[in-house]
Amino acid sequence: MVLADSLGKVKFDWEISDLLKTAARQAAAHLAQARAAEALTVARQFESFNRAAAFVVHDIKNLVAQLTLLLANAQRHKHKPEFQEDMLATIESSIARMNRMLVKLHDKPEVTGAGAVKLDEMLEEVIRSKNAFSLKPVLEVQSPELRVRADREKLTRVVGHIVQNAIEATPYLGKVGVTLARQEGWAEVVVTDTGVGMDEAFIRERLFRPFDSTKGTGMGIGAYECKAYVQELGGDITVDSQLGQGSRFTLRLPLLTAT
């Protein structure tokens, strides 16, 4: 390291040697810190991408299950105009969702499209996406025109996952219901079913734990993603359930007030 030419005659001694050693160590420490920071940034980018990819794979798995069920029902109902209409709507919705997944993987995972979301319209979209199932959920809108600030695609995925789980946990002759209501400054989306239910220990210790699934082909990130995103929006998810009687999931989201 050369700073300048010396004005006087300097003799190289132990003091200069120690000074140069100290400067070298300081420069080396800064270089090492810069390299470590760069490596940490790259690692975080990979972690963010891998997390987004895991959620996308989870969604693709649900879409494959939905399309597989649609294909199985087509053997019996393909000549019915109502089924043909539902089939086209389901395929169109699935393609649109897969295209949005590809866009999210291509872009930076941190980028979100938060905006005003009309909950009644979003819930109607969720219900339509389940038309391929024999057990169709019933939507009841007690308070229309409620809006929250969220990424519509993410919120649709959250509610869709909870409704999907309710359908899978409920016998064919059972019931799945979705209710939208207002509680003071909160919007409440309630998903109920008459399925197998869960005990308190499972809800407390395993339901929202990542990578813990009771399904043979499950990834165990759906419920975790749901609660994490709802809490990110300033809300919360509560669960009431009894074995053999069914479950009740309540999503509380802060309402978007008009300005």
N, C-alpha and C positions, 0 to 999 in steps of 0.2 A: 504494500500500500504506500504510494508516494503522495505526500501532501504538498510539498514545495521544496525548493532548494534552500538549504540552510545558509543563513547569513554569516554564521560563524563556522569555525572549524570544530566539528563534532566528532568525538571519538566514540566508537562503538564499544559500549561497556554493558554491564549487567542491567543497568537501569533501562537503557534503550531496548535491550533484549526482552525484559519483562513487559515493557510497554507494547512492543510489537506482538508478544504472545497474548496479552490481554485484548488488544484490538482484533487479533485473529480469532480468539475464542468468541468475542462479541459478534463478529461478522458471521462466524459459523453458526452461532445460536440463532441469529436472525434468519439465516438461510434455512436451517432445519425447521424453524417455526413456520416459515412461509411454505415449505414443502408439506409439512404436516397439515396445515390449514387447507392447502389445495387437495390433499388426499382425503381429508374429512369432507370437503365439499362434494367431491366425486362420490364418496361412499353414501352421503345423504341423498344425492340424486338417484343413485342406484336403489337405495332403500325406498325412496318415494315411488320410483317407477315400479319396483317389485310389488309394493303394496297395492298400487293402482291395478297392476296386472292380476294380482290375486283376486281383487274384487271383480274385475272383468271376467275372469275365468269362472267365478261363482255365478255371475249373471248368465254367462253362456250356458252353464250347466242347467240353469232353470229354463232357459229358452229351449234347449234341446229336449228337456223333459216335456215341456208344453207342446212342442211340435210333434214329438213322438206320440203323445196322447191324441193329438189332433189326427195324425195319420191312422192310429188304431181305430178311432171312431169313424173315420172316413169309409171304412169297409162296410159299415152298417147304415150310415146316414148320408152317403155321398149324393144320393138322388134328391134329398130334401133341400128346397131353396133356402130355408132358414139356416141349415148347416153350411151350405155353400157360402152364404153371406158372412157367417161367423168365421169360416175358414179363411176367406180372403182378408177380412179385417185383422185376424190374428197374424197371418203371414206378413201383412203390411206393417203391423206394429212391431213384429219381431225384426224385420229387416231394418226399420228405422232405428230401433234400439241398438242393433249390432253396428250400424254405421256410426252412431254417436259414440259407441265404445271405441271404435277405431280412431275417431277424431281425438278422444280424450287420451288415448295411448300415444298418439303422434305428438300432441301438444304437451306442454309442461303439466305434470299432474297437479301442481299447486293452483293452477288457474281455474277459477270457478266462475260460473255464470249466475251469481246471486241476483235475484230480482223479486218483484212482487208475484206471488203464486196464488191463484184462486183455488182454494182447497176443494170446492165442490166440483170444479171442472177436472182437477187432478184426480180426485177419487173416482169420478166417472170413467176416466181413462184406465185406472187400475181395474175397475170392475169389468170393463170391456176386454181387457187383456186376459181375463180368466174365463172367457166364453167357451173355450175348448173343454173345460172340465164339466163333468156331469153334475157335480155339486156347485151350483153358481151362488156366489155371495150376493146378499141383498143390501143395497145402499139406502140409508135414511138420512136425509139432510134436514136437520132441525133448524139450522141457522145458515142460510145461504149467504153468498157474497163475502165470506170471510177470506182475508188475505194475510199471508205471512211472507217474510223475506227469507228466501232460500233458493238453492239451485233446484229448479223444477225436476230435472232428471234424477238427481240424487234423492230428493224427497219422494218421488214416484217409486224409485227402487226400494226405499225403506218401507213404505206402506205396502208395496207389492210383495215384498218378502214376508211380512207379517201375515198378510192375507193368504199367501201361498202356503205357509206353514199351518195356518188354521184349516185350510182345505185338506191338506195331507193328513192332518191329525183327526179329521172328522169322518165318521162313516157316511156312506152314500145317502142314508135317510136322515142325517143330521142337518144342522143349520149353521151357516156362517153369516154374520151380519157386520156391517160397517156403518157407524153413526158419526155424523159431524154435528157438533154443538158448540155453543159459546159459553164460557164461564168467566164472567167479568172481562179481564184483559187477556184472556187465553182462549185459544182454539183447542178443542179436544176432539181427537179422532180415536174412536173406540172400536176395536175389532174383537168380536166375541165369537165363540164356537162352542159346540156341544160335543167336543172330541174327547180324547183320552185323558187330557189334563196333565198336570205336573205337580209334584210335591214341593214343599217349601225348601227342602235341602237342594233340590235340583235348581230351582229358581235362584237361590242365594249363591250357590257355589259353581254352577256350570252353565247356566243359560246364556250369560253374556261373556263368557270366557272365550278368547280367540282360539281357534284351531281345536275346539272341543265339540264334537258332533256325535249325535246318537244315530245318524243316518249312515248307512254303509258307504254311500258315495258322497256324503257331505264333506264340506271343507271347514265348517265350524267358524266362519267369519261373518255370516249373514246377520245374526243377532248382535254380534259385537259391532259391526258397522252401523247397524240401525241406532243403537244407543249412543255411540260415539258421535254420529252426525246430529241427532236430535239435541244432544247436550251442547254441541258446537253452535247450534242455533239459539241456545239459551233456554231450551225446554228440557223435558225429561220423559222417560217411559216407566210406567208402573205396570206390574203384572199381578193379577189375582187368578188363582187356578186351584182346582181340586181334582184329584185323580178320579177318573170315570165320569166326571160331570162337565168338564170343559174349561176354557181359559178366557180371560179378558185382558187384552192389552190396551192401555190408555196412553196415547201420545198427547202431551201438552206442549203447545207451541205459542210463543208470544205473538199476539196479533200485531199486524202492521197498521199503525195509526195514520190517518190521513193528515197531510201537512199542507 
